[in-house]
Amino acid sequence: MRKKIVAGNWKMNKTPAEAAALAQLLKPKMENDKAEVVFCVPYVDLIPVAEVIKGTNIRLGAENLHFEDKGAYTGEISAPMLKEIGVECVVIGHSERREYFAETDETVNKKVKKALEYGLTPIMCCGESLAEREDGITIEKIRIQIKKGMKGLTAEQAKQVVIAYEPIWAIGTGKVATTEQAQEVCAAVRGVLGELFGSDAAQEISILYGGSVNAGNAAQLFKMPDIDGGLVGGASLKEEFEAIVKSY
Ligand code: PGA
């Protein structure tokens, strides 16, 4: 059975004190024996949130990392730094990072490898723009992102990766993909994973949907055969996140 995961992506929201308060508020509401819950939070919030969720099943995630261990990369944070403070997962290649911070499939690939080297679970994001969907090249785009992002991994390594399919037009817009659209692309992701790593490995990789997931649409999305959970932005900052987590 594939792992079911509901991950909150807090993005650039919450100061350390606010983050600790939000984690405190959500903590008692996150119990779920069917799905793993992850809080992906800004770097400076990691330590205070780790303190709050200590001893619970909630896993701690970062929103990015650098692909080198250390060195002259002013302003960056490395995998060993994250590992040492108890981070377990890391979002890699979110469309906002690709769009605003010039991340490419090549840097995504380096980051995925570095995360794996340090035993961090990469949540590798992929997704098409509205123009790409309208041009009918959604599946091609996603296949390229998966192939390049996971280039050089063994099947054993690939099984440690979590994929998040997030159509860019659905992120923060309130315009969720239909369950059929989301399922179609997540199935295509599993298809390309099967080509690359074999169908047994592909069956073990969790694929999340992200983009305007909320308490009203989560249950339907999570029921689809190739959707193994969600990467949730806006709604993960509210008590509504409880209902999303409990959609499993
Ligand atoms: P959203 O963001 O849920 O606010 O649409 C999702 C994401 O970007 O991970």
Residues whose N, C-alpha, C, O or C-beta is under 5 A from the ligand:
A	BS01	PGA	N9 A170 I171 G172 T173 G210 G211 S212 V213 L231 V232 G233 G234 A235
